[in-house]
Amino acid sequence: MASAVAAQAAGHRLPTNVLPVHYDLTIVTDLHKCTFDGIVKISLDVKEETNKIVLNTRDLKLTQVTVYLNDADIEMRPVDMSFDKTAELVTFSLPESLPRGSKAQLEIIFEAQLTDIMRGYYRSRGGTDDKEIYSITQFEPISARRAFPCCDEPLLKATFAIQLVSRADTVNLSNMPVKSEVIYEPSSNIVPEQVSGWLTSKLSSLMSGEAGADKWKVTQFEATPKVSTYLIAYANGHFKHLEDSYTSPLSATEEIIDKTAYALEVTKKVLPLYEKVFDIEYPLPKLDTLVAHDLDAGAMENWGLITGRKTSYLLDPKSGNLQVKKRIAADQCHEIAHMWFGNITTMAWWDNLYLNEGFATLMGEVVIPSQSALASKLLFPEWKLPSAFIAEHITAAMAIDSKLSSHPIEVDCPDANMVGQIFDRLSYSKAASVLRMLSDYVGEERFLKGVSIYLKKHLFANSVTTDLWEGISEATGLDIPKVMDDWIKTKGFPVLTVKEIVGGILVRQDRFLETGPAEHQENGTIWHFTRTVPLSILTVSEEREVKVDKAAILDEREKMIALDVTRTFKLNAGTVSFCRILYTPERLVKIGREAGKTVSMFSIEDRMGLVDDAFALAKAGYSTVGGALSLVENLRNEQEYMVWQIIAEGLAQLRSVWWEHEDVVENIQRICRELFGPIVERVGFEYSDNDSADTRELRTLAITHAADAEHPAVVKELKERFAHYLKTGDDSSIPSELERAIFTTAVYHGGRAEWEAVKRIAAKPKDPSTGTAANLSLGNSQDLKLIRETFEYVMKEARDQDVDRFVQGMAANPKARRYLVTAFKENYDAMYKRLEGNFAWQFLVPMPFTKLSSEKDYQDTKEFFTNVNTSKYEMAAQQTVEEIKIRAAWVKETGPAATFLTVSNPNENESALLCAPLAEVPLSEYSNITETFFSSTRTVVVCKPSSMSIRRLASNMPALQGKVELPPIPSFSPASGRSRTPSSGSGVLATTLPPSPFSFRRPSLVWSGKEKNSTSPVTPADQIMPRIPLAPPELARSQTHKARRVSRLRSMSRSSSLQMSPLASPCLPFTPLHCEARSGRNSELGNSTGKTALELETYASDDVPVKIWESAGAQKHKSIKSEVLKKVREGRRFSLRAPVSASCPNSLARPQASRVSLPRRLSYNMYPSISNAAAKSPLKAEVRLASPAIIRSVLLSSMKNKEGVALGSPGGTLGTPMCSPTMVMDAAAGYFAV
């Protein structure tokens, strides 16, 4: 309650010396004049003597105020009435004090307009011609004061007796059932008992005016239980009802009532489940739902009268649109959950909003609909609601909470402006996520029992966080505040870094920020409070049995967990804990391979979490985009829609961030075509009633993203379908699920005719989902004139509640993005005047800006928000500015290297470039050796080499060199195959073999020469730097080279020197190695200073082959290793002699100097060779890398066998005498580059 006290001290809260007990509220609504009048009689309990009464009010004209004391024995009028417009308070100063313990009644007569502002009591339009006016309320969070003077705070509950007066041909609705309803006719001399006092005179005045011939109706409703003002609701209009039973009817205007049947079905199924789960009956006699054409919120949980937009509740009975069904079910289940979480038990102040919204999100969208044990069958089969929760809530909450401008779940709300801002993803989605984490940790059954205890202790009352923890602690016997307080009271969440050590893993928690590793001060929100993180460790046995240890927790900054790291394991099983996991690159490779298996030991939720973590960690600089793409490549054969949804969002983010870099966008588009095109081919375009839910949604997703990526066949199909509609008016070929994809494609690839057609649909859609699709699509034109006209349409004709959809669609269009920013700034004042009173304003304002990605955009946007009034959306403005800064930094830090982070399409004429790391092998048995010598090298390759691709690579090289200290490319003479290295600058290691298109996959010794060309990183390369000597493809066609390679194939034999396979020999064309240790910071990696970096000088020698370790002898390899390590630490030079193939003449590999900066690692360059078949014409080859297990066995054998070790291969054997583990690893890795 700290923020409540602060708000009261600041003058924004009501004093508690006088408390409301009951309201008698009468509202007279005139829809013809769009006005309302009212009288409210508030029964007060005087707690302390006072001569002042303070209430909330806004935009009401108070015409008469009277106070009655002690059952009307004393009547008085205020001597003064003062208004505080900022705090939205009115103070009535009385001529006499109200004694402590007395009872008083405050009577206020008021009037106001029914406005278009979707707050308070306002008007909406419906009917077949959209001209039928009706009235409706939206009071949450603080707009009841716009409809009648009241104590508008959640803590100040009271009972309500509501009476609505309206024309007799309309329908009145409110929270409770109708108690009585009478018609008041001008010609009648009979005055109903409900009509007295002020109402009598009001009706008389109505009868004497223009409405004199109309009949009027007085509707009295039963009194409510104690309820907060924000939950009061009423409406008046020409409504129709759809009823399954009296207790839960659906109401709407006549033209849409037939589309409410599905929402009614959901209500009927879900309501009894809540009663059973929490052992508390729904306390009101009925639960209406009113579908509104204009509503600020998607839906609102008014007690006994839920209100919601058409998009939240309408489904055409002929439509099988699964996405609409899921939205209706989610919204209605959420609102019904509020009948318990928020209505029966209400937060004491808005700082505990999550007790309402977090619980309604979790219970309404996951827990209750999944209670198959309480129903004859699962309510929503095939929907995989726990998986949907990850995509809908966890990812969205983390996106906000990973910013410095985030806020705690329990957040201070000192004034009205702040109250409106906390209705965000943190109060809803993060709160639901951490409650889900708690439920999983203690067990769902015990969790629900604790929640039931909490509700029963606070029936019809208010609560705070400690009340909830007490209930769950009572049910579980656990210290819940110790586990959960930091999650609720401090902002941010951890990234868990997993390091493999002898006997297990070392897990460390730090605050995860998209700006990169947290500084000491920001990190304190995590480790100063020792946040408790359930680890949920999944392990897979040798028999492939899965076990999950839910008892394991991280309750300190760093902790060692005993674990067999030789087996498959994964933290955060089921993606339940609200954290990200950072594995070593090698472990992520293993996890990715397991995730990609046809029968994976990882659940859908696990795979979703892996992909989301991979892209998020790359954005924050903890890993690379290449690593995320590697994981996506492993999941290429994924069948689950939910996993593909996360993949699609990750790729869309890349395209959005680099939207002004055409080469990057082109390559991302190519990846999307490669990924989603095959899915479209498999699932087709036609929807069937026999489709599973997954198939339907995967079809929609794949077609949408393939079209966005301009997949030729998909674009053609969608254009033809819209063209048929445009020509005939027949929309039967446009499935409801594909409306947005088809509309967007038509507008993007079409002209004015297509744009006008979609605008007509937006203006008068056949159903809400169609309207939403059109709203989002209209701004996708590539014609700047049509883009301008779209914005003009938004400003002049669009409904207020739809503005955000139009703006969202325009912001998604790179062609419209900069115009939208300029137009929004120029029209900001008009937008503010029109929409600032609406709930959605804080979500609308950031939309034009959040997809900007340059430093200039960051500065301009920051300046813009500095110069306008952001008091109503200050947090959203801060988050928007920070998001632009993060995106700009990501682009800047990655630089042109982003050009190489994509996968090529072998069927495309143009080339694509890829940064692909070779596998680094962890060997726990030789941890010191691994730390010092083992390394990986990221190699840039040209896929489908051509003169165009070589030129493109060359044009990008200078910037890349500046980023990662890349040496220049040597020039080559294709005729002789010799290199001509520049005379100045650092050189490179020349090679006669050009790099080929390749992909890294699981080890295989079978190669046909006809493998499909694809590319993928094998592991994130955040600890390595690119080394890319490249030769043009002409060298690959050298007949001399072919003959030399074939000769080497035949000459393989065991020997006392390292006689490597011809496919491996190009990997080590140098000797000796000269290294020098030094300290430094690798700017690409973001590693701390103090890491060891090595300077490497390489050259090829004429005296080959040579003996390994000639100076000390093979038997002394251990002492040599120690001596080398010692010299590295001392910063002294040392020399190692490495073998090269005798058939690699010096003339093809001249001595060159090369510098590499790596943390504690020695790096070498590896190049895949080409096959005989590939050398003839289009280069098609595939590189497969030895698994860590194979390389480990090589090392173990070499360390034990001083005579050498033989390995089998398709072309012969690889023999090696005893040598350093580094050389064996090199040889093995090169050998398996098939």
LINZIMO-V53205 format. One record per backbone hydrogen bond with DSSP energy under -1.0 kcal/mol. CO is the residue of the C=O (numbers start at 1). NH is the residue of the N-H. Records with the same first field share a line. If there is no record, write none. Layout:
BEGIN
CO=NH / NH
END
This chain:
BEGIN
1=5
2=6
3=7
4=8
5=9
6=10
7=12
8=11
17=47 / 48
19=45
21=159
22=43
23=161
24=41
25=163
26=39
27=165
28=37
30=34 / 35
34=114
35=30
36=112
37=28
38=110
39=26
40=108
41=24
42=106
43=21 / 22
44=104
45=19
46=101
50=98
51=94
53=92
55=90
56=150
61=111
64=109
66=107
67=76
68=105
69=73 / 74
70=73
74=69
76=67
80=93
82=91
84=88 / 89
88=57
89=84
90=55
91=82
92=53
93=79 / 80
98=50
99=102
102=46
103=70
104=44
105=68
106=42
107=66
108=40
109=63 / 64
110=38
111=61
112=36
115=123
117=119
120=138
122=136
124=134
126=132
127=130
132=126
134=124
135=236
136=122
138=120
139=143
143=146
144=147 / 148
145=58
150=56 / 152
151=153
153=156
155=157
158=227
159=23
160=224
161=25
162=221
163=27
164=219
165=29
166=217
167=170
171=237
173=235
177=222
180=220
182=218
184=216
185=188
192=195
196=199
197=201
198=202
199=203
200=204
201=205
202=206
203=207
204=208
209=212
211=214
215=168
216=184
217=166
218=182
219=164
220=179 / 180
227=158
228=231
229=232
235=173
236=135
237=171 / 239
240=252
242=250
245=248
247=287
249=289
250=242
251=291
252=240
253=256 / 257
256=259
257=260
259=315
260=264
261=265
262=266
263=267
264=268
265=269
266=270
267=271
270=274
271=275
272=276
273=277
274=278
288=306
289=251
290=308
298=309
300=307
302=305
304=288
306=290
307=300
308=292
310=314
316=319
321=325
322=326
323=327
324=328
325=329
326=330
327=331
328=332
329=333
330=334
331=335
332=336
333=337
334=338
336=339
337=340 / 341
338=343
340=342 / 345
344=460
345=342
346=463
349=352
350=353
352=355
353=356 / 357
354=358 / 359
356=360
357=361
358=362
359=363
360=364
361=365
362=366 / 367
363=368
368=371
370=372
371=374
372=375
380=383
384=388
385=389
386=390
387=391
388=392
389=393 / 394
390=395
393=397
394=398
395=399
396=400
397=401
398=402
400=403
402=514
403=406
415=419
416=420
422=424
424=428
425=430
426=431
428=432
429=433
430=434
431=435
432=436
433=437
434=438
435=439
436=440
437=441
438=442
439=443
443=447
444=448
445=449
446=450
447=451
448=452
449=453
450=454
451=455
452=456
453=457
455=458
458=461
461=346
463=348
464=468
465=469
466=470
467=471
468=472
469=473
470=474
471=475
472=476
473=477
478=480
479=483
480=484
481=485
484=488
485=489
486=490
488=410
493=512
494=580
495=510
496=582
497=508
499=506
501=504
503=563
504=501
505=561
506=499
507=559
508=497
510=495
513=516
519=523
522=525
523=526 / 527
524=528
526=531
533=554
535=572
536=573
537=549
538=570
539=547
541=544
545=541
547=539
549=537
552=535
554=533
557=509
559=507
561=505
563=565
564=567
568=540
570=538
572=575
577=579
580=496
582=498
584=588
585=589
586=590
587=591
588=592
589=593
590=594
591=595
592=596
594=597
603=607
604=608
605=609
606=610
607=611
608=612
609=613
610=614
611=615
612=616
613=617
614=618
615=619
616=620
617=622 / 623
618=621
624=628
625=629
626=630
627=631
628=632
629=633
630=634
631=635
633=636
635=638
640=644
641=645
642=646
643=647
644=648
645=649
646=650
647=651
648=652
649=653
650=654
651=655
652=656
653=657
654=658
656=659
658=661
661=665
662=666
663=667
664=668
665=669
666=670
667=671
668=672
669=673
670=674
671=675
672=676
673=677
676=680
677=681
678=682
679=683
680=684
688=691
692=696
693=697
694=698
695=699
696=700
697=701
698=702
699=703
700=704
701=705
702=706
703=707
704=708
705=709
706=711
707=710
711=715
712=716
713=717
714=718
715=719
716=720
717=721
718=722
719=723
720=724
721=725
722=726
723=727
724=728
725=729
731=734
735=738
736=739
738=742
739=743
740=744
741=745
742=746
743=747
744=748
745=749
746=750
751=755
752=756
753=757
754=758
755=759
756=760
757=761
758=762
759=763
760=764
767=771
768=772
769=773
770=774
771=775
772=776
773=777
774=778
777=780
783=787
784=788
785=789
786=790
787=791
788=792
789=793
790=794
791=795
792=796
793=797 / 798
799=802
802=806
803=807
804=808
805=809
806=810
807=811
808=812
810=813
813=816 / 817
816=820
817=821
818=822
819=823
820=824
821=825
822=826
823=827
825=828
827=831
828=832
829=833
830=834
831=835
832=836
835=838
838=841
840=844
841=845
844=847
846=849 / 850
849=852
854=858
855=859
856=860
857=861
858=862
859=863
860=864
861=865
862=866
863=867
870=873
873=877
874=878
875=879
876=880
877=881
878=882
879=883
880=884
881=885
882=886
883=887
884=888
885=889
886=890
887=891
888=892
889=893
890=894
891=895
894=897
895=898
896=899
897=900
898=901
900=915
905=908
912=943
913=902
914=941
916=939
923=926
924=927
926=930
927=931
928=932
929=933 / 934
937=918
938=1027
939=916
941=914
946=950
947=951
948=952
949=953
950=954
951=955
952=956
953=957
956=960
957=961
958=962
959=963
960=964
961=965
971=980
973=977
978=973
980=971
1021=1024
1032=1035
1034=1037
1035=1038
1038=1042
1039=1043
1040=1044
1041=1045
1042=1046
1043=1047
1044=1048
1045=1049
1046=1050
1057=1059
1061=1064 / 1065
1064=1067
1065=1068
1068=1070
1073=1136
1074=1097
1076=1095
1078=1093
1082=1086
1091=1080
1092=1160
1093=1078
1097=1074
1098=1152
1099=1071
1102=1104
1109=1112 / 1113
1113=1116
1114=1117
1116=1120
1117=1121
1118=1122
1119=1123
1120=1124
1121=1125
1122=1126
1123=1127
1124=1128
1125=1129
1126=1130
1127=1132
1134=1075
1136=1073
1141=1144
1145=1148
1146=1149
1171=1175
1173=1176
1187=1191
1188=1192
1189=1193
1190=1194
1191=1195
1192=1196
1193=1197
1194=1198
1195=1199
1196=1200
1197=1201
1201=1204
1202=1218
1207=1214
1214=1207
1216=1205
1220=1224
1221=1225
1222=1226
1223=1227
1224=1228
1225=1229
1226=1230
1227=1231
1228=1232
1230=1233
1232=1234
END
